[in-house]
Amino acid sequence: MALTLQQQITALYDAAFNRPPDAAGLAHHIDLITSGQLDLYSVADAFAASAEFAAGTGLGGTPSVIVQRLYSNALNRAGSVEESSAWLDLLYTGRADMGDALAGFALSAEYATLVGWHHDAA
């Protein structure tokens, strides 16, 4: 069983903002996705570009600070040197942007397990 759209959006909120979505925000993002206006990765990009995300990671936060914040928010732990380095390599080489990183944390099997959701690897 794959994660529901509600679970996926909730996970993005948790990883980005360290809080659950309010009912209106959740409904709004579900509507945007189900109507085809945005996909989940576009929502992640918007979250990563938001003032709330910047405030939570420190305005002008470096990628290193932001990656550690994602580990803390989503996985309730610090990233190891190897894990953090892998994300930073993806970000600095342009193979991923901050929205990709946010989605990677929020939609990970580790996050799903942490919050008690079943997550298929497929």
C-alpha positions in Angstrom: 0.0 0.0 0.0 1.4 3.3 -1.1 1.1 6.5 1.0 -2.1 8.4 0.5 -2.0 11.9 -1.0 -3.0 13.3 2.4 -0.1 11.4 4.1 2.3 12.7 1.4 1.3 16.3 1.9 1.3 16.0 5.7 4.8 14.6 5.4 5.9 17.6 3.3 4.5 20.0 6.0 6.2 18.1 8.7 9.6 18.0 7.0 9.4 21.6 5.8 7.7 23.4 8.7 7.9 20.9 11.6 4.2 21.0 12.0 1.1 19.3 10.6 -1.0 21.1 7.9 -4.0 23.1 8.9 -7.2 21.8 7.4 -7.5 24.6 4.8 -3.9 24.2 3.7 -4.2 20.4 3.4 -7.4 20.7 1.4 -5.9 23.4 -0.9 -2.9 21.3 -1.7 -4.9 18.2 -2.3 -7.2 20.2 -4.7 -4.2 21.6 -6.6 -2.7 18.1 -7.1 -6.0 16.3 -7.9 -7.0 19.0 -10.4 -3.7 18.6 -12.2 -2.5 22.2 -11.5 0.5 21.0 -9.5 2.2 17.7 -8.7 3.7 16.8 -5.4 7.2 17.9 -6.3 5.9 21.3 -7.4 4.3 21.6 -3.9 7.7 20.6 -2.4 9.4 23.3 -4.5 6.8 25.9 -3.3 7.3 24.9 0.3 11.1 25.1 0.0 10.8 28.6 -1.6 8.4 29.9 1.1 9.0 32.5 3.8 7.9 30.0 6.4 10.6 27.5 5.3 13.3 30.2 5.2 12.3 31.4 8.7 12.5 27.8 10.0 16.0 27.3 8.6 17.3 30.8 9.2 17.1 33.4 6.5 19.9 32.8 4.1 20.6 29.4 5.7 23.3 27.5 3.9 22.5 24.2 2.3 24.3 22.4 5.1 22.1 24.1 7.7 19.0 23.3 5.7 19.9 19.7 5.2 20.4 19.3 8.9 17.1 20.9 9.6 15.4 18.5 7.2 17.0 15.6 9.1 15.8 17.1 12.4 12.3 17.9 11.2 11.5 14.8 9.2 13.6 12.1 10.9 14.1 13.4 14.4 17.9 12.9 14.2 21.0 14.4 12.8 22.3 13.2 9.4 25.6 11.4 9.5 28.5 12.9 7.7 28.1 10.5 4.8 24.3 11.1 4.5 24.6 14.9 4.7 27.5 14.9 2.2 25.4 12.9 -0.3 22.6 15.4 -0.1 25.0 18.4 -0.3 26.7 16.8 -3.4 23.3 16.6 -5.1 22.4 20.1 -4.2 25.7 21.7 -5.1 26.0 19.9 -8.4 22.5 20.9 -9.4 21.3 17.3 -9.6 18.7 18.1 -7.0 17.1 21.3 -5.7 15.8 22.1 -2.2 12.3 20.9 -3.2 13.8 17.6 -4.3 15.6 17.3 -1.0 12.4 18.2 1.0 10.4 15.5 -0.9 13.2 13.0 -0.5 13.1 13.3 3.3 9.3 13.6 3.5 8.6 10.6 1.3 11.3 8.4 2.6 10.7 4.9 4.0 12.5 6.1 7.2 10.0 8.9 7.7 7.0 6.6 7.0 8.3 4.1 9.5 9.0 6.8 12.1 5.4 8.1 12.0 3.9 4.6 11.8 2.8 4.5 8.2 3.3 1.6 5.9 5.4 2.6 2.9 6.0 0.4 -0.1 9.5 0.7 -1.7 7.9 0.5 -5.2 
